[in-house]
Amino acid sequence: MEEQEIIKDETKQVRIGFSHGDVNGIGYEVIIKTLMDKRIMDFITPIVFGLSKVASYHRKTVNAKDFNFNLIKRVDNANPRRPNIFNIDDREVKLDLGVSTSIAGEMSYLSLKAAV
C-alpha cells in the first residue's frame, strides 16, 4: 500500500489562540518550548495573546536563541508558518518570576479575554 502525501492548505489551517497565563509563571516557557517544534505549524496557526516584551524576556530565560514570535496587530495577519503574538496591552509590566501580583493577574485576564 502506497503512503499518500498530505497536501497542506494553509488557508484552511485552524488558528489556535494561546493565553499566556500568569506572566510570572511558566506559561511562556511551556508555550515557547512547544512552539519551537516547527512540526506544529503543519497542523495549526498558533497565536499567543500576550505581551511581546514579556515573551522576549521569557525567551531569553529558556535560552531559545533561534525562536522568535511574529508580532501581529490583527489576527487575520497571522503567519501560518510562524508562531504569532498579538499584544493585549501596551503597558510596561514589571516581572517578578514566581510571585503572583495584581498586574500579572490583570494581564492573565486580558490574555484569556482576547483569546476567547
N, C-alpha and C positions, 0 to 999 in steps of 0.2 A: 504494500500500500504506500502510495506517494504522500509525502507530507505536503500540505497546502501552505503556500506562502500567505501570510496575513498582510493584507494591504491596508495601511493605516490612512484613514481620512481625518486629518487634524481638524477639519471644520465640524466634525461630529463628536469630537473628543469632549468628555464630560469635564466641566470646570468644578474643582473641589475647593471649597473655602476652608482655610485653617484659622482657627482662633489661636492667638499666641499664648493665651492663659496669663498667668501672673508673670510680669516682666522680670521679677526677681527669682522666678522658679526655673524649672528645667524645660519649659515649653519650647523655647528657641533651640536648645540643644537637641531635643528629640526631633523637631521639625527639620533642622539643618542636616542632621545625620541621616534622616530618612530621605530627604530630597537630594542628597549627594549621590545617591544611586540613580543614575540617569535613566535606568530602565523604567522607572515610574512614569516618565514622560510619554512612554508608549501607550499608557492607559488613561492618564488624566492630565489636565492642565491645572497645576497647583497654584492657588492664590492665597497668600498669607495676609490676613487682615491684622496689621500690626504697625510697628514703628521702624522705619528703615535704619535709623541711627542706633536703636537698641539692638536690632538684628545684627548690625555690623559689629557691635561690641561683643555680642554672644558668639559670633562667627570667629572672632579672634580668640575668645576664651577656649573654644573647642579646637583651635588650630586648623580651621578649614580654609586654608590659603587658596585653594582652587575653586572655591564656591562663592557665587555672588547671586544676589537677587536681581531680577529685572523690575525696576521701580515703575509702577503704572499709576496713572491718575484716574483711569476708568477701567472697570472690569472687562469691558469689551476690547480693550487693548492688550489683554494678557497674551503673552507669547506661549504657544503650545509646546515649545521645545525648551523652556526655561522655567525655573522657579520664579514666581512673580510675588511682589509685595505691594500692597495698597496701604498707604499711610492713613491711619484712622484719626490722627491728630497731629498738629504741628508744634505742640509744646515740647520743651526740653524736659525730659524725665530723668530724675536722679535715680540711679540704680543702687540698690543695697541688697546684693545677692543673698538669698536665703532668709530674707526678712520680709514679712508681709507689711505693706504700707498702704495708706489710703490712696495714693496716686496709682500704685500698682493695681489696686482693686478697681479703680475707676477705668484704667486702661484695659483691664481684663473685660470689664463690662462693655466698653466701647468696641472692643475687638469682636466679641461674641455678637453684639447687636449688628455690626457692619457685615459680619459673615452671614448672618441669617437674612 
